[in-house]
Amino acid sequence: MFKKVLIANRSEVALRIIRACQQLQIKTVAVYAQVEAQAPFVQAADEAICIGPDTASSTYLKREAILMAAIITGADAIHPGYGFLAEDALFAEMCAECQLTLIGPSPAMIRLMADKAAAKAYVQQKGVAVIPGAANVTPAQLPAVAAAIGFPLMLKASLGGGGKGMRLIQSAAELQQDYHLIREEARQAFLSDAVYLEKYLPHARHIEVQILVDHAGHIQIFGDRECSLQVNHQKIIEESPASCLTDVARQQLYQATERVLQGLAYCGVGTLEFLYAQGQFYFLEMNTRLQVEHGVTELTTGKDLVVQQIAVAAGATIPTRQLAFQGHAIEVRLNANGAGDLQQFQLPTTVRIETGYQAGMAVLPYYDALLAKLLVWQPTREAAITKLQQALQQVTVRGVQTNLKLLQQLLADPRYQANQVDIHFLKDFHRPD
C-alpha cells in the first residue's frame, strides 16, 4: 500500500480522497492555490504546498509544479480526482517518468478514451453500437457526410468533455456557419481542433455503468446510473440505479460493457457512458477517472469506490462475483451561479453531504461552480425523492446565487417523479426567477 498520496485537486473531491486515505492509513499532501490557503481541504491534509496564485492554469493545471510537490514531500502516488489533470495522458506519462504512481489507468488508456472518435471506433470493433456519425471530415466532404447522417445532428470536439465543445446543428446552412467556430472553440479548450459529426437522438436517456478493473484483468461492475437531467450538458441530478431499465435491458448493458473492457488492458475505476433510445444502447464515451456522481453508486452497493480505487492502484486484486445492489440513491448538485462570499451556508445533517465550502468562504470565479452534493438513499425511488425534497428545504445560502430553486422545482415536477425524462428535458423546463 502507498505511504503518502498527493492529491492533485481541490475542494470536495480532495476532501473525499483524504477520507479514503485516512481509512487506509495513508498520509496525504494537498496542493493549493494561494487564494485557497484556508480552505477545508488544505487544513485536512497532513501536508500542504502552495503551487501558484489563483487561476486553474496557474495552479491545478501546472503539471511540473504538482510533480515537484510530490517529489519534495516524498509522496509515492498522485490521485488526480476528477477534472483538471484527471484525464491528461501527458501528466500520466510524466508521473511514470518521475517514478510516481498515478491512481488511474495507463497513459495509453487515457489517450485512447480521451479521443472520443477513436474510442467509438474501438468499441465498434468490439461489436458495441455507437451513434451514427463521422470523424475526420474535411470541409469539402462536410455537406455530403452531414446529409448522409441526417439533420439534426451534433457537432462535437473529438477531445471534448464536461459538456464543452458541442453544438446542435439543425441544417446544412447552420453547419457551414458553425463548423469553423466549433473547431476554434475546440482548439482553445482542448488544444486540438479535431471535430466529428454525430446523429442527434431526440428522446434519449443518459445511462452510465461504473466499473473497476484490477491489474489481473478482473472486472467488477458496480451498477448503473441515470444522468439525463443536464443543464448545458452538465449533470445536475444523478440516480442509481437507472430505474427506466428492465432486467433484460440492464443485462444487455452490462454485456456491452464487458465486451468493451475485455482485452483492453485497463486498470482502475472508470465509467462507460451510453445513450439509451428506443431500446438500443449507444456507446457515448468512457471516463477514465472517478466520477462526480460516484457517491450514489456507493450508497446502493455499500462499497467505498475511492478506497477500492486506491487499493487497486497499489496492486490489490478484486473479486469477480456480481455485486448486490439495494434501494435507490439520488444526488443533486448545488451549484453557484457566479462568485461571491458565502455569508450563510447551511446544509442538512440528515443526508450525505459532499462539500468543500463553509460559511464565510469566498466562491471564486476561477474554478467550477459546485458548492455541494446532497445524496440520499431509500428503499424506493419515491421515498428517495421525498427525502431529498425535505433535505433541500433545509438548505440556506446567502451571498451567492445558486440553482437551489431549480432543483426544488425539478424534484416536484410530476414528469420527473413519474420518471418521464430524457436528456433534452431541461431545455424547455421553466426556470425559476
N, C-alpha and C positions, 0 to 999 in steps of 0.2 A: 504493500500500500504506500501511497505517497506520504511524504513527511510534511511538505509545505506546498500549498496551491496558491498561485497568484490569480486573482480574479480580474480579467481584462474587461470590466464592465462597471456599471454603476447602479444606484438606486435599488428598486425592489428585487431585481434579479440577482444583484450582488449579495443582498441580504439572504436571499433564498439559498444561494450557493454556500454562504458562510454557515448557515444552519446545517446543511448536509455535511459539510466538512467537520463541523463540531461533533456531529453524530458519529463520524468515522475517526474522530480524534486526530484530525489533520489541522495543522496550523495554517492560517490564511494571511494573505497580503492583499490589501486594497490599493489600487492606483486611482488617483483622483485629480480632478481639475481644482485649481486654487479656489475658484468660487464655490466649490462644494466641500471645503475643508471641514466644516462642522456637520456634514450630512450623517445620518444614522449608519449608513454602510461603512463609512470611514471609521467611525467610532467603534463599530462592532468587530472589525478585523483585528487580528493580533498585531499586524504591522500595516503601515500605510505610507505610500510615497506619492508626492505630488509630481505629475508628469507634464503640466502645462497650465496655461491661464484659464481658459473658458470654453471655447467652441469645441465641437466634436473633432474637427480636423486638427486642432492644436493639442488634443489630449487623447481621447479614447480611440482615435484612428491612427495614432502615431506608433507604428509597429516597432521602430527601433527603441523608442523610449520605454515601451512596455517590456520588451525583451531585456533591456538594460536593468530595469527594476527587478525583473525576475532573477537575473544573474546576481545582482548586488545583494538581494535578500536571501539567496540560496534556495529559491523555490525549485522544485523538480517537475512541476506541472503547471499548466495555464488553463484555466477554464474561461472560455470566451462568452458564456451566456448566450444571449440572442441579440441580433443587431450588431452594429459596429463591425468587428473583425470575425464574427462567428462563422461566416461562410467565405472567408478570404483564403484562397488556396496559397497565395504568396506568403501570407503570415504563417500558415501551417508549415510551409517549407522552411521558413526562417526559424521556426521553433525547433524543427528537427535538426537544422544545422547547428543550433545552439545546445543541442542535446537536452531539450526540454520536451516533455510530453504534452501535446495539445489534447485536451479532453474533447475528442471529436474524431471523425473519420480521417482517412489519409488525404493528403493534398489532391491525389488523383480523383478520389471520390467527390471531394468538394468541387473540383473543377468540372467534372462531368455533369453533376446535377445543377451547378450554378448556371450552366448554359442551357436554358430551357429548351431550345430547339434540339440540341444534341441529346438531352435527356429523353425527349419524346422519341427521337429516332432510335435510341437504345431500347426503350420499353416496347416499341413496336416489334423489334426483333424477338422479344420475349412473348409475343402474341397477346399483348395488352393493348386495348383500344386507346387511341388518343383523339382529341377533337380534330376534325379535318382542317388542314391548313397547309402552309408552305413557308419554308425558310430560305434565306439567301436569294431573295427575289431582287433582280435588278430593276431600275426604273423603267426600262423598256419592256420587261416582262410583266410589270405590275398590272396593267388593265386586264390582260388575258387570264392571269392567275387568279385575280380577285373575282372575275366573272365566273370562273370555274368553281370557286368555293361558294360564291353567292353572298349577296348582301342581306342583312347587315353582317359585319364581321368585326373582329378585334384586331387592332394593330398594336403589337407588343414589342418591347425591348427584349432581345434574347437573353441578356444578363440581368433583366429586371427582377424586382422582388419588393415585398412590402406594400403592394398596391401601386407602385410607381412605374412609370414608363408604359402606360397602356391607354388606349383610346378606342371608343366605339365609333365605327365608321358606317354610315348609312348609305353612301352612294359612291360611284366612281369619281365624281367631282370632288367629294369630300376627301376621298383617299388621296387624290393628286395634291390636294391642298395641304393635308396633314402629314403626308409621308416624310417630307424633309424636316418638318417641325419635330416629329417624334424621334427621328434619327438624331437630331441635335440635342433634344432632351436626354436621350439615352446616352449620348456621348458625354454630356456634362454630369449626369448622375452616376453612370456605371463605367465610364472610361471606354465605352465601346458603342459604336453607332449601329451595331447589328440589330435588325428587327425581323419579325416574322408575322405572317397573317394567320388568323385563326377564326373558324366559324363561330358566330355568336349563337349561343343557346338561350332562348328566351325564358325558359321555365326550369332552369337547372338549380340543383341544390349542391352546396359545397360540403363534401364529406371527406374526412381525413382519417388515416389509420396511424396509430402510434406504434412504433416498433423499437426493439432493442436487439442488437446482434453482437455476439462476442467474438473473440479472436479465432475461435474454432469454427465459426460459421453457424452457430446455433441461433435460431431466430425465435424471438418471442413477440407475439402480438398482444398489445396492451389495450385492445379495443378500438373503438371508433368514436369520432366526434362530429357534430354538425356545427358549421361555422358560416351559415348562409347569410346571417344578418351583418351587413358591412356598410360602412359609410366611406365612399371613395376608395373602395376595395380594401378598407381597413376593418378588420373584425371588431365588433363591439359586444356581441353575445356569443358564447360557445357552450355547447352541451355535450354530455357523454351519458349514454350512447346516443347515436343518431336514431331517434325513435321513429323516423319515417321508413326505416329499413325493415323488411321481413327477414325471417331467419334464412331463407333461401338467398335473398339478395346479400345479406351480410356474409354468408359463406362464399359467394361469388367474389365479393370484395376482398376477403382475406386470401382467397386463392390467387387473385390477380396480384396482390401484394407480395405473396411468396414467390410468384413467378419472376417479379422484378428483382427480388433480392437474391434468388438462387444464383450462385456463381459470381456474385458482384464484388466479393472481397471487401464488403462494407463492415465496419465495426463501430459501434456506438449507438446512441439514440438517433432516431430520425422519424420523419413524418411524411407519408405519401399522401398527396392531396389529389382528389378526384372531383370532377363534376358528375352529378347523377341526374340524368334526364331520360324520361320515357323508358325506364327500366334498364338503362345502359350506363355503365361506369366509364368515364373517360379520364385517363391519367392527365393530371394538370402539371404537377411538379413534385419534387422531393426536397424537403428542407433538411439539410444535413446538420441539424442542431437541435437543441432544446426549444420547444415552442412556448410562446407566452401562455397558452392555454393548457399547459401540461397538468395543471392542478386538478381539472375536472376528471382527468384520467386517474390521477392518484386517488381521488375520492371514490371512484367506482371500482378500483382494483385493490385498494388498501396497500399499494406499493409506493415507495418513495423513488420516483424516477431519477432524481438528481443523485441520490446515494448510489443507485444501481449504475447510472452513467459513469460516475467516478470509479466505481469498483471495476467495471468492465475495462475502462481505460487503463487501470492498473494491472489488468491481466486476469481478472476473475471470469469464470465461466457461469453460464446461466442455464437453468432447467429448460427443457424444450416442451414441457407439458403445457396444455392450454390453461390460461388463467381464468378464474371465475370472476364474473362481473356482477355487481349488485347495485340496485337502486338507480337513481338518476341524479346527475350533478349539473349545475348551471353556473357559468361565470359571466359577470358583466365587467366591462372596463369603464371605470370612471375616469374620463379624460378632461383635461383643462382646455378651455377654448381661449388660449392666449396666456401671456405671462402675468405675473403679479405676486403679491405677498399673501400667504395663507394666514389671514387674520384669525380665522377659526377653521378647524379641520377635525370634525368629529365623525367617527365611524362606529358601526355597531360592534358589539362584543359577542354576538350570538352566532356569527358566521365566520368562515375563514377569510382573513384579510391578508392581502399581499400589498405592501406599500413601502415606498422609500421616503415618505414625507411625514412631517408632523407640524402642528400649529406653529406659526412663527417663521417657517421657512419660506424662501422665495422659490417660485416656479419660474425657472429660467427659460429664455427663448431659444437656447442652443440645442436642446435635446427633445426627445419625444414627449407627447402630451399626456402620457399615462400617469395619473395620480394614484390610483389604487385599483386592485382587482378584488371584487367581492364574490366569494364562492359558497354555494350551498349544496348539501346532499340531502336527499329524502328518498323514501322507498319508491315514490312515483314522480313523474314529471309534474303532475298537477300540484302535488304537495311542495315540490321544489320551487315552482313559480310563486306560490303563496308565501313561502318563507322568504324568498328573495324580495318580494314586494314589501313585506314587513321590514326587512333589513334596510331597503332603500329609503323608507320613511324615517329612518334614524340617522341618515347622513346629513351633515350640516357642513357647508363650505362657504366661507366668507372671504372676500378679497380677490377671488379668481372665478371667472365664469366657467361652468362645466356643462357636460352633457347629461346631468342628473335627470332633468325633466324628460328628455328624450328616452332615457332608459325606463323611467316610470311609465311613460305612455306606451312604450313597446310592450312591456310586460302586461299591461292592462288591455291591450288590443285583442279582441276576440279571435282574430285570424291567427295571431301568434299563439294564443292559448290553445287553439284548435290545431296547431302545428301546420298551418296552411301558409307557408312562407317559401321564398326562393331567394336566389342571390340578387334579384332586382327589387325585392320587396321595399327597401328603404328609399328607392328613387322617387316614388310618389307618396311616401309617407308624410303625413302632416308633421312639420317641425314645430316644437313649442317655441313660444316667444322668449 
